[in-house]
Amino acid sequence: MEEVKLSSGSDDTLERSMDQSIALNKITLQLLKDRAEDCKRLWVALVISILVNLAIVGFFLIRESQWEYETTTAETTTTEITQEVEGEGAEIHNIAGNQYNDNATHNDGGDN
C-alpha cells in the first residue's frame, strides 16, 4: 500500500473550506433570524388589522342602535259597491270595460 502524503497546499484548502462553511452557516443563521422577525411583524400587522376591523364594526353597531325606529300600521278599508239593474235591456260596465246584460254569462276566451 502506498501512503498518501498531504502537502501543505492541502491543509490550506481544507482550512479555506472550513472557513467558507462557517461563513455560510453564519449567513444562513442571519437569514433565519431575519425571517423570524418578518413573521413576527406579519403577525403583529394581522392582529392590528383584526382589532381595527372589530372596532369599526363595533362603532357601526353602536351608531345604528341609537336610531329610533317608528312602527307604522297600515289601515285597510274595504268598500263594497252594489249595482242595481232594472229591466231586460240594462247594461253593466265594469272597470275592465266589459259589458254585461243582466242575464248574460261572460266567458273570457272560452266557447259560448
Summary of the structure (lengths in Angstrom):
residues: 112
radius of gyration: 48.3
end to end distance: 126.5
largest distance: 143.8
contacts: 148
relative contact order: 0.04
helix: 52%
strand: 5%
